Amino acid sequence: MKSLWKLWIGLGLLILLTPLGLLARGTTWGEWAGGELKKMLGFIPEGLATLENFWKAKLAGYTLPGWNSPVLSALGYLLSAAVGVGVVIGLMFLLGRFLSTKDGNP
């Protein structure tokens, strides 16, 4: 049980560290839009060009619309991290319940 608490504390620390990405210059690695790729590569990959507008993120930029100040932006990062962790934990809990049996044997 003690190691489980260490896991929760570590997870909480990682969530609290997510706004550190706001201190870095430029864009986040791998989160480039088509225009940014065109500047870097000189072209937009064909697959990306066709799928670029397929999905619009619910928390675009990891923040809510109108949250433009640095403090609110950091809160948006924390909210995004907490939601992501909550979804993953919830899915793993449901998967564990689905895969387990009443006698405890898989």
Phi and psi restraints in degrees (range 20) as a CNS / XPLOR table:
assign (resid 1 and name C) (resid 2 and name N)
       (resid 2 and name CA) (resid 2 and name C) 1.0 -65.1 20.0 2
assign (resid 2 and name N) (resid 2 and name CA)
       (resid 2 and name C) (resid 3 and name N) 1.0 -39.3 20.0 2
assign (resid 2 and name C) (resid 3 and name N)
       (resid 3 and name CA) (resid 3 and name C) 1.0 -68.6 20.0 2
assign (resid 3 and name N) (resid 3 and name CA)
       (resid 3 and name C) (resid 4 and name N) 1.0 -28.1 20.0 2
assign (resid 3 and name C) (resid 4 and name N)
       (resid 4 and name CA) (resid 4 and name C) 1.0 -66.3 20.0 2
assign (resid 4 and name N) (resid 4 and name CA)
       (resid 4 and name C) (resid 5 and name N) 1.0 -38.8 20.0 2
assign (resid 4 and name C) (resid 5 and name N)
       (resid 5 and name CA) (resid 5 and name C) 1.0 -63.5 20.0 2
assign (resid 5 and name N) (resid 5 and name CA)
       (resid 5 and name C) (resid 6 and name N) 1.0 -38.7 20.0 2
assign (resid 5 and name C) (resid 6 and name N)
       (resid 6 and name CA) (resid 6 and name C) 1.0 -61.9 20.0 2
assign (resid 6 and name N) (resid 6 and name CA)
       (resid 6 and name C) (resid 7 and name N) 1.0 -39.5 20.0 2
assign (resid 6 and name C) (resid 7 and name N)
       (resid 7 and name CA) (resid 7 and name C) 1.0 -61.7 20.0 2
assign (resid 7 and name N) (resid 7 and name CA)
       (resid 7 and name C) (resid 8 and name N) 1.0 -47.1 20.0 2
assign (resid 7 and name C) (resid 8 and name N)
       (resid 8 and name CA) (resid 8 and name C) 1.0 -63.9 20.0 2
assign (resid 8 and name N) (resid 8 and name CA)
       (resid 8 and name C) (resid 9 and name N) 1.0 -40.0 20.0 2
assign (resid 8 and name C) (resid 9 and name N)
       (resid 9 and name CA) (resid 9 and name C) 1.0 -65.3 20.0 2
assign (resid 9 and name N) (resid 9 and name CA)
       (resid 9 and name C) (resid 10 and name N) 1.0 -44.0 20.0 2
assign (resid 9 and name C) (resid 10 and name N)
       (resid 10 and name CA) (resid 10 and name C) 1.0 -61.7 20.0 2
assign (resid 10 and name N) (resid 10 and name CA)
       (resid 10 and name C) (resid 11 and name N) 1.0 -41.9 20.0 2
assign (resid 10 and name C) (resid 11 and name N)
       (resid 11 and name CA) (resid 11 and name C) 1.0 -64.2 20.0 2
assign (resid 11 and name N) (resid 11 and name CA)
       (resid 11 and name C) (resid 12 and name N) 1.0 -42.0 20.0 2
assign (resid 11 and name C) (resid 12 and name N)
       (resid 12 and name CA) (resid 12 and name C) 1.0 -62.4 20.0 2
assign (resid 12 and name N) (resid 12 and name CA)
       (resid 12 and name C) (resid 13 and name N) 1.0 -40.6 20.0 2
assign (resid 12 and name C) (resid 13 and name N)
       (resid 13 and name CA) (resid 13 and name C) 1.0 -64.1 20.0 2
assign (resid 13 and name N) (resid 13 and name CA)
       (resid 13 and name C) (resid 14 and name N) 1.0 -40.7 20.0 2
assign (resid 13 and name C) (resid 14 and name N)
       (resid 14 and name CA) (resid 14 and name C) 1.0 -63.0 20.0 2
assign (resid 14 and name N) (resid 14 and name CA)
       (resid 14 and name C) (resid 15 and name N) 1.0 -39.7 20.0 2
assign (resid 14 and name C) (resid 15 and name N)
       (resid 15 and name CA) (resid 15 and name C) 1.0 -62.6 20.0 2
assign (resid 15 and name N) (resid 15 and name CA)
       (resid 15 and name C) (resid 16 and name N) 1.0 -43.6 20.0 2
assign (resid 15 and name C) (resid 16 and name N)
       (resid 16 and name CA) (resid 16 and name C) 1.0 -67.0 20.0 2
assign (resid 16 and name N) (resid 16 and name CA)
       (resid 16 and name C) (resid 17 and name N) 1.0 -24.2 20.0 2
assign (resid 16 and name C) (resid 17 and name N)
       (resid 17 and name CA) (resid 17 and name C) 1.0 -84.7 20.0 2
assign (resid 17 and name N) (resid 17 and name CA)
       (resid 17 and name C) (resid 18 and name N) 1.0 -8.0 20.0 2
assign (resid 17 and name C) (resid 18 and name N)
       (resid 18 and name CA) (resid 18 and name C) 1.0 -59.0 20.0 2
assign (resid 18 and name N) (resid 18 and name CA)
       (resid 18 and name C) (resid 19 and name N) 1.0 -35.2 20.0 2
assign (resid 18 and name C) (resid 19 and name N)
       (resid 19 and name CA) (resid 19 and name C) 1.0 -67.6 20.0 2
assign (resid 19 and name N) (resid 19 and name CA)
       (resid 19 and name C) (resid 20 and name N) 1.0 -7.9 20.0 2
assign (resid 19 and name C) (resid 20 and name N)
       (resid 20 and name CA) (resid 20 and name C) 1.0 -59.9 20.0 2
assign (resid 20 and name N) (resid 20 and name CA)
       (resid 20 and name C) (resid 21 and name N) 1.0 -25.0 20.0 2
assign (resid 20 and name C) (resid 21 and name N)
       (resid 21 and name CA) (resid 21 and name C) 1.0 -62.4 20.0 2
assign (resid 21 and name N) (resid 21 and name CA)
       (resid 21 and name C) (resid 22 and name N) 1.0 -20.8 20.0 2
assign (resid 21 and name C) (resid 22 and name N)
       (resid 22 and name CA) (resid 22 and name C) 1.0 -70.9 20.0 2
assign (resid 22 and name N) (resid 22 and name CA)
       (resid 22 and name C) (resid 23 and name N) 1.0 -19.7 20.0 2
assign (resid 22 and name C) (resid 23 and name N)
       (resid 23 and name CA) (resid 23 and name C) 1.0 -80.4 20.0 2
assign (resid 23 and name N) (resid 23 and name CA)
       (resid 23 and name C) (resid 24 and name N) 1.0 -20.5 20.0 2
assign (resid 23 and name C) (resid 24 and name N)
       (resid 24 and name CA) (resid 24 and name C) 1.0 -74.2 20.0 2
assign (resid 24 and name N) (resid 24 and name CA)
       (resid 24 and name C) (resid 25 and name N) 1.0 149.4 20.0 2
assign (resid 24 and name C) (resid 25 and name N)
       (resid 25 and name CA) (resid 25 and name C) 1.0 -83.6 20.0 2
assign (resid 25 and name N) (resid 25 and name CA)
       (resid 25 and name C) (resid 26 and name N) 1.0 154.4 20.0 2
assign (resid 25 and name C) (resid 26 and name N)
       (resid 26 and name CA) (resid 26 and name C) 1.0 75.4 20.0 2
assign (resid 26 and name N) (resid 26 and name CA)
       (resid 26 and name C) (resid 27 and name N) 1.0 -163.5 20.0 2
assign (resid 26 and name C) (resid 27 and name N)
       (resid 27 and name CA) (resid 27 and name C) 1.0 -93.5 20.0 2
assign (resid 27 and name N) (resid 27 and name CA)
       (resid 27 and name C) (resid 28 and name N) 1.0 161.7 20.0 2
assign (resid 27 and name C) (resid 28 and name N)
       (resid 28 and name CA) (resid 28 and name C) 1.0 -71.1 20.0 2
assign (resid 28 and name N) (resid 28 and name CA)
       (resid 28 and name C) (resid 29 and name N) 1.0 139.9 20.0 2
assign (resid 28 and name C) (resid 29 and name N)
       (resid 29 and name CA) (resid 29 and name C) 1.0 -59.8 20.0 2
assign (resid 29 and name N) (resid 29 and name CA)
       (resid 29 and name C) (resid 30 and name N) 1.0 129.1 20.0 2
assign (resid 29 and name C) (resid 30 and name N)
       (resid 30 and name CA) (resid 30 and name C) 1.0 86.6 20.0 2
assign (resid 30 and name N) (resid 30 and name CA)
       (resid 30 and name C) (resid 31 and name N) 1.0 -2.9 20.0 2
assign (resid 30 and name C) (resid 31 and name N)
       (resid 31 and name CA) (resid 31 and name C) 1.0 -110.3 20.0 2
assign (resid 31 and name N) (resid 31 and name CA)
       (resid 31 and name C) (resid 32 and name N) 1.0 37.8 20.0 2
assign (resid 31 and name C) (resid 32 and name N)
       (resid 32 and name CA) (resid 32 and name C) 1.0 -82.9 20.0 2
assign (resid 32 and name N) (resid 32 and name CA)
       (resid 32 and name C) (resid 33 and name N) 1.0 141.2 20.0 2
assign (resid 32 and name C) (resid 33 and name N)
       (resid 33 and name CA) (resid 33 and name C) 1.0 -83.0 20.0 2
assign (resid 33 and name N) (resid 33 and name CA)
       (resid 33 and name C) (resid 34 and name N) 1.0 169.8 20.0 2
assign (resid 33 and name C) (resid 34 and name N)
       (resid 34 and name CA) (resid 34 and name C) 1.0 -57.8 20.0 2
assign (resid 34 and name N) (resid 34 and name CA)
       (resid 34 and name C) (resid 35 and name N) 1.0 -41.0 20.0 2
assign (resid 34 and name C) (resid 35 and name N)
       (resid 35 and name CA) (resid 35 and name C) 1.0 -63.4 20.0 2
assign (resid 35 and name N) (resid 35 and name CA)
       (resid 35 and name C) (resid 36 and name N) 1.0 -38.4 20.0 2
assign (resid 35 and name C) (resid 36 and name N)
       (resid 36 and name CA) (resid 36 and name C) 1.0 -67.6 20.0 2
assign (resid 36 and name N) (resid 36 and name CA)
       (resid 36 and name C) (resid 37 and name N) 1.0 -39.5 20.0 2
assign (resid 36 and name C) (resid 37 and name N)
       (resid 37 and name CA) (resid 37 and name C) 1.0 -65.4 20.0 2
assign (resid 37 and name N) (resid 37 and name CA)
       (resid 37 and name C) (resid 38 and name N) 1.0 -37.5 20.0 2
assign (resid 37 and name C) (resid 38 and name N)
       (resid 38 and name CA) (resid 38 and name C) 1.0 -63.3 20.0 2
assign (resid 38 and name N) (resid 38 and name CA)
       (resid 38 and name C) (resid 39 and name N) 1.0 -38.3 20.0 2
assign (resid 38 and name C) (resid 39 and name N)
       (resid 39 and name CA) (resid 39 and name C) 1.0 -66.4 20.0 2
assign (resid 39 and name N) (resid 39 and name CA)
       (resid 39 and name C) (resid 40 and name N) 1.0 -39.7 20.0 2
assign (resid 39 and name C) (resid 40 and name N)
       (resid 40 and name CA) (resid 40 and name C) 1.0 -78.0 20.0 2
assign (resid 40 and name N) (resid 40 and name CA)
       (resid 40 and name C) (resid 41 and name N) 1.0 -42.0 20.0 2
assign (resid 40 and name C) (resid 41 and name N)
       (resid 41 and name CA) (resid 41 and name C) 1.0 -102.3 20.0 2
assign (resid 41 and name N) (resid 41 and name CA)
       (resid 41 and name C) (resid 42 and name N) 1.0 -22.2 20.0 2
assign (resid 41 and name C) (resid 42 and name N)
       (resid 42 and name CA) (resid 42 and name C) 1.0 92.3 20.0 2
assign (resid 42 and name N) (resid 42 and name CA)
       (resid 42 and name C) (resid 43 and name N) 1.0 -3.7 20.0 2
assign (resid 42 and name C) (resid 43 and name N)
       (resid 43 and name CA) (resid 43 and name C) 1.0 -157.2 20.0 2
assign (resid 43 and name N) (resid 43 and name CA)
       (resid 43 and name C) (resid 44 and name N) 1.0 166.1 20.0 2
assign (resid 43 and name C) (resid 44 and name N)
       (resid 44 and name CA) (resid 44 and name C) 1.0 -109.1 20.0 2
assign (resid 44 and name N) (resid 44 and name CA)
       (resid 44 and name C) (resid 45 and name N) 1.0 124.5 20.0 2
assign (resid 44 and name C) (resid 45 and name N)
       (resid 45 and name CA) (resid 45 and name C) 1.0 -54.6 20.0 2
assign (resid 45 and name N) (resid 45 and name CA)
       (resid 45 and name C) (resid 46 and name N) 1.0 139.7 20.0 2
assign (resid 45 and name C) (resid 46 and name N)
       (resid 46 and name CA) (resid 46 and name C) 1.0 -57.0 20.0 2
assign (resid 46 and name N) (resid 46 and name CA)
       (resid 46 and name C) (resid 47 and name N) 1.0 -44.4 20.0 2
assign (resid 46 and name C) (resid 47 and name N)
       (resid 47 and name CA) (resid 47 and name C) 1.0 -62.5 20.0 2
assign (resid 47 and name N) (resid 47 and name CA)
       (resid 47 and name C) (resid 48 and name N) 1.0 -40.0 20.0 2
assign (resid 47 and name C) (resid 48 and name N)
       (resid 48 and name CA) (resid 48 and name C) 1.0 -68.2 20.0 2
assign (resid 48 and name N) (resid 48 and name CA)
       (resid 48 and name C) (resid 49 and name N) 1.0 -39.2 20.0 2
assign (resid 48 and name C) (resid 49 and name N)
       (resid 49 and name CA) (resid 49 and name C) 1.0 -61.7 20.0 2
assign (resid 49 and name N) (resid 49 and name CA)
       (resid 49 and name C) (resid 50 and name N) 1.0 -36.8 20.0 2
assign (resid 49 and name C) (resid 50 and name N)
       (resid 50 and name CA) (resid 50 and name C) 1.0 -79.3 20.0 2
assign (resid 50 and name N) (resid 50 and name CA)
       (resid 50 and name C) (resid 51 and name N) 1.0 -27.8 20.0 2
assign (resid 50 and name C) (resid 51 and name N)
       (resid 51 and name CA) (resid 51 and name C) 1.0 -103.6 20.0 2
assign (resid 51 and name N) (resid 51 and name CA)
       (resid 51 and name C) (resid 52 and name N) 1.0 -1.3 20.0 2
assign (resid 51 and name C) (resid 52 and name N)
       (resid 52 and name CA) (resid 52 and name C) 1.0 -58.2 20.0 2
assign (resid 52 and name N) (resid 52 and name CA)
       (resid 52 and name C) (resid 53 and name N) 1.0 -37.3 20.0 2
assign (resid 52 and name C) (resid 53 and name N)
       (resid 53 and name CA) (resid 53 and name C) 1.0 -98.7 20.0 2
assign (resid 53 and name N) (resid 53 and name CA)
       (resid 53 and name C) (resid 54 and name N) 1.0 12.0 20.0 2
assign (resid 53 and name C) (resid 54 and name N)
       (resid 54 and name CA) (resid 54 and name C) 1.0 -69.1 20.0 2
assign (resid 54 and name N) (resid 54 and name CA)
       (resid 54 and name C) (resid 55 and name N) 1.0 -37.8 20.0 2
assign (resid 54 and name C) (resid 55 and name N)
       (resid 55 and name CA) (resid 55 and name C) 1.0 -127.8 20.0 2
assign (resid 55 and name N) (resid 55 and name CA)
       (resid 55 and name C) (resid 56 and name N) 1.0 130.7 20.0 2
assign (resid 55 and name C) (resid 56 and name N)
       (resid 56 and name CA) (resid 56 and name C) 1.0 -111.3 20.0 2
assign (resid 56 and name N) (resid 56 and name CA)
       (resid 56 and name C) (resid 57 and name N) 1.0 121.8 20.0 2
assign (resid 56 and name C) (resid 57 and name N)
       (resid 57 and name CA) (resid 57 and name C) 1.0 -66.4 20.0 2
assign (resid 57 and name N) (resid 57 and name CA)
       (resid 57 and name C) (resid 58 and name N) 1.0 142.2 20.0 2
assign (resid 57 and name C) (resid 58 and name N)
       (resid 58 and name CA) (resid 58 and name C) 1.0 -70.1 20.0 2
assign (resid 58 and name N) (resid 58 and name CA)
       (resid 58 and name C) (resid 59 and name N) 1.0 -36.3 20.0 2
assign (resid 58 and name C) (resid 59 and name N)
       (resid 59 and name CA) (resid 59 and name C) 1.0 -116.3 20.0 2
assign (resid 59 and name N) (resid 59 and name CA)
       (resid 59 and name C) (resid 60 and name N) 1.0 64.7 20.0 2
assign (resid 59 and name C) (resid 60 and name N)
       (resid 60 and name CA) (resid 60 and name C) 1.0 -58.1 20.0 2
assign (resid 60 and name N) (resid 60 and name CA)
       (resid 60 and name C) (resid 61 and name N) 1.0 132.4 20.0 2
assign (resid 60 and name C) (resid 61 and name N)
       (resid 61 and name CA) (resid 61 and name C) 1.0 70.7 20.0 2
assign (resid 61 and name N) (resid 61 and name CA)
       (resid 61 and name C) (resid 62 and name N) 1.0 14.8 20.0 2
assign (resid 61 and name C) (resid 62 and name N)
       (resid 62 and name CA) (resid 62 and name C) 1.0 61.4 20.0 2
assign (resid 62 and name N) (resid 62 and name CA)
       (resid 62 and name C) (resid 63 and name N) 1.0 27.7 20.0 2
assign (resid 62 and name C) (resid 63 and name N)
       (resid 63 and name CA) (resid 63 and name C) 1.0 -146.4 20.0 2
assign (resid 63 and name N) (resid 63 and name CA)
       (resid 63 and name C) (resid 64 and name N) 1.0 168.2 20.0 2
assign (resid 63 and name C) (resid 64 and name N)
       (resid 64 and name CA) (resid 64 and name C) 1.0 -91.2 20.0 2
assign (resid 64 and name N) (resid 64 and name CA)
       (resid 64 and name C) (resid 65 and name N) 1.0 151.0 20.0 2
assign (resid 64 and name C) (resid 65 and name N)
       (resid 65 and name CA) (resid 65 and name C) 1.0 -57.2 20.0 2
assign (resid 65 and name N) (resid 65 and name CA)
       (resid 65 and name C) (resid 66 and name N) 1.0 134.1 20.0 2
assign (resid 65 and name C) (resid 66 and name N)
       (resid 66 and name CA) (resid 66 and name C) 1.0 91.4 20.0 2
assign (resid 66 and name N) (resid 66 and name CA)
       (resid 66 and name C) (resid 67 and name N) 1.0 -7.1 20.0 2
assign (resid 66 and name C) (resid 67 and name N)
       (resid 67 and name CA) (resid 67 and name C) 1.0 -92.1 20.0 2
assign (resid 67 and name N) (resid 67 and name CA)
       (resid 67 and name C) (resid 68 and name N) 1.0 77.4 20.0 2
assign (resid 67 and name C) (resid 68 and name N)
       (resid 68 and name CA) (resid 68 and name C) 1.0 -97.3 20.0 2
assign (resid 68 and name N) (resid 68 and name CA)
       (resid 68 and name C) (resid 69 and name N) 1.0 -15.9 20.0 2
assign (resid 68 and name C) (resid 69 and name N)
       (resid 69 and name CA) (resid 69 and name C) 1.0 -74.9 20.0 2
assign (resid 69 and name N) (resid 69 and name CA)
       (resid 69 and name C) (resid 70 and name N) 1.0 155.5 20.0 2
assign (resid 69 and name C) (resid 70 and name N)
       (resid 70 and name CA) (resid 70 and name C) 1.0 -58.9 20.0 2
assign (resid 70 and name N) (resid 70 and name CA)
       (resid 70 and name C) (resid 71 and name N) 1.0 -37.5 20.0 2
assign (resid 70 and name C) (resid 71 and name N)
       (resid 71 and name CA) (resid 71 and name C) 1.0 -66.7 20.0 2
assign (resid 71 and name N) (resid 71 and name CA)
       (resid 71 and name C) (resid 72 and name N) 1.0 -46.2 20.0 2
assign (resid 71 and name C) (resid 72 and name N)
       (resid 72 and name CA) (resid 72 and name C) 1.0 -67.1 20.0 2
assign (resid 72 and name N) (resid 72 and name CA)
       (resid 72 and name C) (resid 73 and name N) 1.0 -33.8 20.0 2
assign (resid 72 and name C) (resid 73 and name N)
       (resid 73 and name CA) (resid 73 and name C) 1.0 -64.5 20.0 2
assign (resid 73 and name N) (resid 73 and name CA)
       (resid 73 and name C) (resid 74 and name N) 1.0 -41.7 20.0 2
assign (resid 73 and name C) (resid 74 and name N)
       (resid 74 and name CA) (resid 74 and name C) 1.0 -63.9 20.0 2
assign (resid 74 and name N) (resid 74 and name CA)
       (resid 74 and name C) (resid 75 and name N) 1.0 -39.8 20.0 2
assign (resid 74 and name C) (resid 75 and name N)
       (resid 75 and name CA) (resid 75 and name C) 1.0 -63.5 20.0 2
assign (resid 75 and name N) (resid 75 and name CA)
       (resid 75 and name C) (resid 76 and name N) 1.0 -35.7 20.0 2
assign (resid 75 and name C) (resid 76 and name N)
       (resid 76 and name CA) (resid 76 and name C) 1.0 -62.4 20.0 2
assign (resid 76 and name N) (resid 76 and name CA)
       (resid 76 and name C) (resid 77 and name N) 1.0 -40.8 20.0 2
assign (resid 76 and name C) (resid 77 and name N)
       (resid 77 and name CA) (resid 77 and name C) 1.0 -61.9 20.0 2
assign (resid 77 and name N) (resid 77 and name CA)
       (resid 77 and name C) (resid 78 and name N) 1.0 -44.3 20.0 2
assign (resid 77 and name C) (resid 78 and name N)
       (resid 78 and name CA) (resid 78 and name C) 1.0 -63.9 20.0 2
assign (resid 78 and name N) (resid 78 and name CA)
       (resid 78 and name C) (resid 79 and name N) 1.0 -42.4 20.0 2
assign (resid 78 and name C) (resid 79 and name N)
       (resid 79 and name CA) (resid 79 and name C) 1.0 -61.9 20.0 2
assign (resid 79 and name N) (resid 79 and name CA)
       (resid 79 and name C) (resid 80 and name N) 1.0 -44.0 20.0 2
assign (resid 79 and name C) (resid 80 and name N)
       (resid 80 and name CA) (resid 80 and name C) 1.0 -62.0 20.0 2
assign (resid 80 and name N) (resid 80 and name CA)
       (resid 80 and name C) (resid 81 and name N) 1.0 -43.3 20.0 2
assign (resid 80 and name C) (resid 81 and name N)
       (resid 81 and name CA) (resid 81 and name C) 1.0 -64.6 20.0 2
assign (resid 81 and name N) (resid 81 and name CA)
       (resid 81 and name C) (resid 82 and name N) 1.0 -43.9 20.0 2
assign (resid 81 and name C) (resid 82 and name N)
       (resid 82 and name CA) (resid 82 and name C) 1.0 -64.3 20.0 2
assign (resid 82 and name N) (resid 82 and name CA)
       (resid 82 and name C) (resid 83 and name N) 1.0 -41.4 20.0 2
assign (resid 82 and name C) (resid 83 and name N)
       (resid 83 and name CA) (resid 83 and name C) 1.0 -64.1 20.0 2
assign (resid 83 and name N) (resid 83 and name CA)
       (resid 83 and name C) (resid 84 and name N) 1.0 -45.4 20.0 2
assign (resid 83 and name C) (resid 84 and name N)
       (resid 84 and name CA) (resid 84 and name C) 1.0 -61.2 20.0 2
assign (resid 84 and name N) (resid 84 and name CA)
       (resid 84 and name C) (resid 85 and name N) 1.0 -45.3 20.0 2
assign (resid 84 and name C) (resid 85 and name N)
       (resid 85 and name CA) (resid 85 and name C) 1.0 -64.2 20.0 2
assign (resid 85 and name N) (resid 85 and name CA)
       (resid 85 and name C) (resid 86 and name N) 1.0 -41.8 20.0 2
assign (resid 85 and name C) (resid 86 and name N)
       (resid 86 and name CA) (resid 86 and name C) 1.0 -61.6 20.0 2
assign (resid 86 and name N) (resid 86 and name CA)
       (resid 86 and name C) (resid 87 and name N) 1.0 -41.6 20.0 2
assign (resid 86 and name C) (resid 87 and name N)
       (resid 87 and name CA) (resid 87 and name C) 1.0 -64.8 20.0 2
assign (resid 87 and name N) (resid 87 and name CA)
       (resid 87 and name C) (resid 88 and name N) 1.0 -45.7 20.0 2
assign (resid 87 and name C) (resid 88 and name N)
       (resid 88 and name CA) (resid 88 and name C) 1.0 -64.2 20.0 2
assign (resid 88 and name N) (resid 88 and name CA)
       (resid 88 and name C) (resid 89 and name N) 1.0 -44.8 20.0 2
assign (resid 88 and name C) (resid 89 and name N)
       (resid 89 and name CA) (resid 89 and name C) 1.0 -62.7 20.0 2
assign (resid 89 and name N) (resid 89 and name CA)
       (resid 89 and name C) (resid 90 and name N) 1.0 -42.8 20.0 2
assign (resid 89 and name C) (resid 90 and name N)
       (resid 90 and name CA) (resid 90 and name C) 1.0 -61.8 20.0 2
assign (resid 90 and name N) (resid 90 and name CA)
       (resid 90 and name C) (resid 91 and name N) 1.0 -44.0 20.0 2
assign (resid 90 and name C) (resid 91 and name N)
       (resid 91 and name CA) (resid 91 and name C) 1.0 -65.3 20.0 2
assign (resid 91 and name N) (resid 91 and name CA)
       (resid 91 and name C) (resid 92 and name N) 1.0 -40.7 20.0 2
assign (resid 91 and name C) (resid 92 and name N)
       (resid 92 and name CA) (resid 92 and name C) 1.0 -66.7 20.0 2
assign (resid 92 and name N) (resid 92 and name CA)
       (resid 92 and name C) (resid 93 and name N) 1.0 -37.5 20.0 2
assign (resid 92 and name C) (resid 93 and name N)
       (resid 93 and name CA) (resid 93 and name C) 1.0 -62.5 20.0 2
assign (resid 93 and name N) (resid 93 and name CA)
       (resid 93 and name C) (resid 94 and name N) 1.0 -47.0 20.0 2
assign (resid 93 and name C) (resid 94 and name N)
       (resid 94 and name CA) (resid 94 and name C) 1.0 -63.9 20.0 2
assign (resid 94 and name N) (resid 94 and name CA)
       (resid 94 and name C) (resid 95 and name N) 1.0 -40.6 20.0 2
assign (resid 94 and name C) (resid 95 and name N)
       (resid 95 and name CA) (resid 95 and name C) 1.0 -63.8 20.0 2
assign (resid 95 and name N) (resid 95 and name CA)
       (resid 95 and name C) (resid 96 and name N) 1.0 -41.9 20.0 2
assign (resid 95 and name C) (resid 96 and name N)
       (resid 96 and name CA) (resid 96 and name C) 1.0 -62.3 20.0 2
assign (resid 96 and name N) (resid 96 and name CA)
       (resid 96 and name C) (resid 97 and name N) 1.0 -42.2 20.0 2
assign (resid 96 and name C) (resid 97 and name N)
       (resid 97 and name CA) (resid 97 and name C) 1.0 -64.8 20.0 2
assign (resid 97 and name N) (resid 97 and name CA)
       (resid 97 and name C) (resid 98 and name N) 1.0 -39.3 20.0 2
assign (resid 97 and name C) (resid 98 and name N)
       (resid 98 and name CA) (resid 98 and name C) 1.0 -67.7 20.0 2
assign (resid 98 and name N) (resid 98 and name CA)
       (resid 98 and name C) (resid 99 and name N) 1.0 -39.5 20.0 2
assign (resid 98 and name C) (resid 99 and name N)
       (resid 99 and name CA) (resid 99 and name C) 1.0 -84.3 20.0 2
assign (resid 99 and name N) (resid 99 and name CA)
       (resid 99 and name C) (resid 100 and name N) 1.0 -18.9 20.0 2
assign (resid 99 and name C) (resid 100 and name N)
       (resid 100 and name CA) (resid 100 and name C) 1.0 -86.2 20.0 2
assign (resid 100 and name N) (resid 100 and name CA)
       (resid 100 and name C) (resid 101 and name N) 1.0 158.3 20.0 2
assign (resid 100 and name C) (resid 101 and name N)
       (resid 101 and name CA) (resid 101 and name C) 1.0 -114.6 20.0 2
assign (resid 101 and name N) (resid 101 and name CA)
       (resid 101 and name C) (resid 102 and name N) 1.0 173.0 20.0 2
assign (resid 101 and name C) (resid 102 and name N)
       (resid 102 and name CA) (resid 102 and name C) 1.0 -66.1 20.0 2
assign (resid 102 and name N) (resid 102 and name CA)
       (resid 102 and name C) (resid 103 and name N) 1.0 -33.2 20.0 2
assign (resid 102 and name C) (resid 103 and name N)
       (resid 103 and name CA) (resid 103 and name C) 1.0 -86.3 20.0 2
assign (resid 103 and name N) (resid 103 and name CA)
       (resid 103 and name C) (resid 104 and name N) 1.0 0.1 20.0 2
assign (resid 103 and name C) (resid 104 and name N)
       (resid 104 and name CA) (resid 104 and name C) 1.0 89.8 20.0 2
assign (resid 104 and name N) (resid 104 and name CA)
       (resid 104 and name C) (resid 105 and name N) 1.0 -4.4 20.0 2
assign (resid 104 and name C) (resid 105 and name N)
       (resid 105 and name CA) (resid 105 and name C) 1.0 -95.1 20.0 2
assign (resid 105 and name N) (resid 105 and name CA)
       (resid 105 and name C) (resid 106 and name N) 1.0 138.5 20.0 2
